[in-house]
Amino acid sequence: MDHHAKLTFFDLPYDIRSMIYKLVLEDGLDRFTTDDETIQGDTSDLASLAQQLANAYRIMARQLANLKKLAVLSRTFEEEACEQFFRSTQIYIRHEPSTFPEYQQAVELLINEPLFRKHTVNVRWGVMIDKDENTLYPYSQDYFSRWRYDNGPTVPRVPWPEEVPRCLVRMDKLDSIHLDVDHGRDWVDLCGNPKWLYQVYLRVKKLRLALNFRGATRAVNKAWKSRYIRNGRPRELLERNILNHLLTLPEDHFRDAPDRLIKNHFGAIDPEWPRLPRL
């Protein structure tokens, strides 16, 4: 090797480059710690839940800004840093009635940010597809009133849940997806629009559909009794019967899929908090 040759960043071992990427990605995050009471506080009511989501948005926005710093330097920086980061990061999308504008901004960012569409590997979605504003945002008038008071007459566009399936289908590197159906109404909505799930199922290595509402056992039993299952799961009928198929898969169906360690949750600090009731 020529001793006068200049050592470039990419001459460094990958482990060292990864450490540098990690330092850049964590820049400025010391101000947002999970010990903060506004993050770990009670999530049983709308105000505290929305406050937690607002803090999650601020962390997400800072991490995204740091990712973009690397992405603008070179395509190789972007690919290496994002591959390392998103492999252990879960994008968490969930619609909730909220009076905090940061929450609405977070949902908008998760759905429409090009960097997420390009690099996201793991997604968890609290399924909701309903278009009815009165049931989707029962507190929307309070939210809009506060927004107008603080920012003027123009109200920001609120992303509808129907946009999430289109977003998932467009994710280039999507590898695993966890779907939480927490309310019977959400299950009815999903049954009315399941075809997008077929497209996702064909691409991912790991998929989990969790029914967490009263009456879920009845839905699973109905799937087992469906003509699709009784006829041996004919491949040509899979698209129309994707929900029956997913509800009756053996537990070890995804045994060879990677079991990823999730360290970061874009869109949530604690993805296990209970959903607010649908009206």
Secondary structure, 3 states (H helix, E strand, C coil): CCCCCCCCHHHCCHHHHHHHHHHHHCCCHHHCCCCCHHHHCCCCCHHHHHHHHHHHHHHHHHHHHHHHHHHHHCHHHHHHHHHHHHHCEEEEEECCCCCCHHHHHHHHHHHHCHHHHHHCCEEEEECCCCCCHHHHCCCHHHHHHHHHHHHCCCCCCCCCCCHHHHHHHHCCCCCEEEEEECCHHHHHHHHHCCHHHHHHHHHCCEEEEEECCCCHHHHHHHHHCCHHHHCCCCHHHCCCCHHHHHHCCCCCCCCCCCCCCCCEEECCCCCCCCCCCCC
